[in-house]
Amino acid sequence: MGQPAERASRQAAEPELPPGQRLQRGWPVTHYGPVPKFRPERWEFRVFGATADGEKHCWTHDEFSALPYDSVVADLHCVTKFSMLGAEWGGLPARKLLEIVPPAANATHVMVWAEYGFSSNMRMADFASERSILATHKGGELLTAEHGFPLRLVVPHLYAWKGPKWVRGVEYMTADRRGFWEERGYHNLGDPWLEQRYSYQEEPGDGPEL
């Protein structure tokens, strides 16, 4: 649902860390599996599922690079307990993607798909947050391959596993279902301020209906 206004204003006044986090200088490389090789001639970004027009929408790398570019300054909180504060991310705002390809009226969640079939689910409102961004740059420089080039999702108000590296598509969904790490014991919502790290912490309604 995004950050409450009072939390956002409090963070703007003085940086603070979510519970259990430590301040990180620099940016560690953390990911599961190998770094994929980028082949621009084969790369495609897709939006599919419960779109308003019922169609799948695709972009080549050149076409995606021509979409509206913006930047946000936002933190990154990793479930491994480090936090990187005040990073500048550049790319396509998630809310702009939702304008370009509107979801159906009954779409409630998204599944973000990345290389090797990796996936991460979240509520539509989390994806649509004003600071969620499909990032191609950090600090004005292109992302490195280890940090997700050519595209990674950043959702600052959720733990960083909710923002996959090497993103290849977004699926609009009319019901929730768990992604890669969510199926392996991580919390379905992943709010660092509530320290929602693991599935055993879930309250009724936090996860998909069985």
C-alpha positions as CSV (number, residue, x, y, z in Angstrom):
1,M,0.0,0.0,0.0
2,G,3.0,2.3,0.1
3,Q,4.5,4.2,2.9
4,P,2.2,6.2,5.2
5,A,2.7,9.9,4.8
6,E,3.9,10.4,8.4
7,R,6.6,7.7,7.9
8,A,7.8,9.3,4.6
9,S,8.0,12.8,6.2
10,R,9.8,11.3,9.2
11,Q,12.4,9.7,6.9
12,A,12.8,12.9,5.0
13,A,13.5,14.8,8.2
14,E,16.2,12.4,9.4
15,P,17.2,9.1,7.9
16,E,16.3,6.1,10.0
17,L,16.6,2.3,9.6
18,P,13.8,-0.3,9.7
19,P,14.0,-2.7,12.7
20,G,16.9,-5.1,12.6
21,Q,18.7,-3.3,9.8
22,R,22.3,-1.9,9.7
23,L,23.6,1.0,7.6
24,Q,25.7,-0.2,4.6
25,R,28.5,1.8,3.0
26,G,28.7,0.7,-0.6
27,W,26.5,-1.8,-2.3
28,P,27.1,-5.5,-1.8
29,V,26.3,-7.9,-4.6
30,T,23.6,-10.4,-3.5
31,H,21.6,-12.7,-5.8
32,Y,20.6,-16.3,-6.4
33,G,22.2,-18.1,-9.3
34,P,24.6,-16.8,-12.0
35,V,24.6,-13.4,-13.6
36,P,22.8,-13.7,-17.0
37,K,24.5,-12.7,-20.2
38,F,22.8,-9.7,-21.8
39,R,22.0,-10.2,-25.5
40,P,20.3,-7.0,-26.7
41,E,19.1,-8.6,-29.9
42,R,17.2,-11.2,-27.9
43,W,16.1,-9.1,-25.0
44,E,12.3,-8.4,-24.7
45,F,10.2,-6.8,-22.0
46,R,6.6,-7.9,-21.7
47,V,3.5,-6.8,-19.9
48,F,0.8,-9.4,-20.0
49,G,-2.0,-11.1,-18.0
50,A,-5.0,-9.0,-16.9
51,T,-4.4,-5.9,-19.1
52,A,-7.2,-3.6,-19.7
53,D,-7.2,-4.4,-23.5
54,G,-6.6,-8.1,-22.9
55,E,-3.4,-8.0,-25.0
56,K,0.2,-8.7,-24.4
57,H,2.6,-5.7,-24.9
58,C,6.2,-6.1,-25.8
59,W,9.3,-3.9,-26.3
60,T,12.7,-4.5,-27.6
61,H,15.7,-3.2,-25.6
62,D,15.9,-0.1,-27.9
63,E,12.1,0.5,-27.6
64,F,12.1,0.1,-23.8
65,S,15.1,2.5,-23.6
66,A,13.1,5.1,-25.4
67,L,10.3,5.1,-22.8
68,P,9.9,8.0,-20.4
69,Y,12.9,8.3,-18.0
70,D,12.7,9.7,-14.5
71,S,14.7,9.4,-11.3
72,V,13.9,9.0,-7.6
73,V,16.0,9.1,-4.5
74,A,15.2,6.1,-2.3
75,D,16.6,3.6,0.1
76,L,17.2,-0.1,-0.4
77,H,16.6,-2.5,2.5
78,C,17.9,-6.1,2.1
79,V,16.4,-8.9,4.1
80,T,20.0,-9.9,4.9
81,K,19.8,-6.8,7.2
82,F,21.8,-4.2,5.4
83,S,20.2,-0.9,4.3
84,M,21.6,1.5,1.7
85,L,20.2,5.0,2.1
86,G,19.6,7.9,-0.3
87,A,20.5,6.2,-3.6
88,E,19.5,7.9,-6.9
89,W,17.7,5.5,-9.2
90,G,16.9,6.3,-12.8
91,G,14.6,4.5,-15.2
92,L,10.9,4.0,-16.0
93,P,8.6,4.8,-13.0
94,A,6.3,1.8,-12.4
95,R,3.3,4.1,-12.3
96,K,4.2,5.3,-15.8
97,L,4.2,1.7,-17.1
98,L,0.7,1.3,-15.6
99,E,-0.4,4.4,-17.7
100,I,1.2,3.0,-20.8
101,V,-0.4,-0.4,-20.3
102,P,-3.4,0.0,-18.0
103,P,-4.4,-3.1,-15.9
104,A,-7.9,-4.4,-16.0
105,A,-10.2,-3.0,-13.4
106,N,-10.1,-6.2,-11.4
107,A,-6.3,-6.6,-11.4
108,T,-5.1,-6.6,-7.8
109,H,-1.5,-7.8,-7.9
110,V,1.5,-8.1,-10.1
111,M,4.1,-10.8,-10.6
112,V,7.4,-9.4,-11.7
113,W,9.3,-11.9,-13.9
114,A,13.1,-11.9,-14.3
115,E,15.8,-14.1,-15.9
116,Y,15.9,-17.9,-15.2
117,G,12.2,-17.8,-14.3
118,F,12.7,-15.8,-11.1
119,S,9.5,-14.1,-9.9
120,S,8.3,-11.8,-7.2
121,N,4.7,-10.9,-6.3
122,M,3.3,-7.8,-4.8
123,R,0.1,-5.9,-4.4
124,M,-0.8,-3.5,-7.3
125,A,-0.6,-0.6,-4.9
126,D,3.0,-1.4,-3.9
127,F,4.0,-1.6,-7.6
128,A,2.2,1.6,-8.3
129,S,3.9,3.5,-5.5
130,E,5.3,6.9,-6.6
131,R,8.8,5.8,-5.8
132,S,8.7,2.3,-7.4
133,I,10.9,2.3,-10.5
134,L,12.1,0.0,-13.2
135,A,15.7,1.1,-12.9
136,T,18.3,1.1,-15.6
137,H,20.7,3.5,-13.7
138,K,22.0,4.2,-10.2
139,G,23.7,7.5,-9.4
140,G,23.5,8.5,-13.1
141,E,25.4,5.5,-14.3
142,L,24.1,2.4,-16.0
143,L,23.6,-0.5,-13.6
144,T,26.4,-3.1,-13.7
145,A,25.5,-6.7,-14.7
146,E,26.0,-7.9,-11.1
147,H,23.4,-5.3,-9.9
148,G,20.8,-6.1,-12.5
149,F,21.7,-4.5,-15.8
150,P,19.8,-4.0,-18.1
151,L,16.8,-3.6,-15.8
152,R,15.9,-4.1,-12.1
153,L,12.8,-3.2,-10.1
154,V,13.3,-1.0,-7.0
155,V,10.4,-0.8,-4.5
156,P,11.9,1.2,-1.7
157,H,9.2,0.5,0.9
158,L,9.5,-3.3,0.6
159,Y,12.5,-5.6,1.2
160,A,14.8,-5.7,-1.8
161,W,13.9,-9.3,-2.8
162,K,10.6,-7.8,-4.0
163,G,12.6,-5.8,-6.5
164,P,14.2,-8.5,-8.8
165,K,17.3,-7.9,-10.9
166,W,17.3,-8.7,-14.7
167,V,13.6,-8.0,-15.0
168,R,12.0,-9.2,-18.2
169,G,8.3,-8.7,-17.7
170,V,5.3,-7.8,-15.5
171,E,2.2,-9.9,-15.2
172,Y,-1.0,-8.3,-14.0
173,M,-3.0,-10.6,-11.8
174,T,-6.6,-10.7,-10.5
175,A,-5.5,-12.8,-7.5
176,D,-2.3,-13.1,-5.5
177,R,0.1,-16.0,-5.8
178,R,3.6,-16.4,-4.3
179,G,6.8,-15.8,-6.2
180,F,10.2,-17.5,-6.1
181,W,11.3,-16.5,-2.6
182,E,7.8,-16.3,-1.2
183,E,7.4,-20.0,-2.1
184,R,10.6,-20.7,-0.2
185,G,9.6,-19.3,3.2
186,Y,9.8,-15.5,2.8
187,H,7.0,-13.2,3.8
188,N,4.4,-12.6,1.2
189,L,4.3,-8.8,1.8
190,G,7.8,-8.0,2.9
191,D,7.5,-4.6,4.7
192,P,10.8,-3.9,6.4
193,W,9.2,-1.4,8.8
194,L,7.1,-4.3,10.1
195,E,10.0,-6.7,9.8
196,Q,8.0,-9.0,7.7
197,R,10.9,-11.4,6.8
198,Y,9.5,-14.9,6.9
199,S,6.2,-16.6,6.0
200,Y,5.8,-17.9,9.6
201,Q,5.2,-14.3,10.6
202,E,2.3,-13.9,8.3
203,E,-1.1,-12.8,9.7
204,P,-4.4,-13.9,8.2
205,G,-4.9,-12.1,4.9
206,D,-1.2,-11.5,4.3
207,G,-0.9,-14.4,1.8
208,P,-2.8,-15.8,-1.1
209,E,-6.0,-17.7,-0.3
210,L,-5.4,-21.5,-0.4
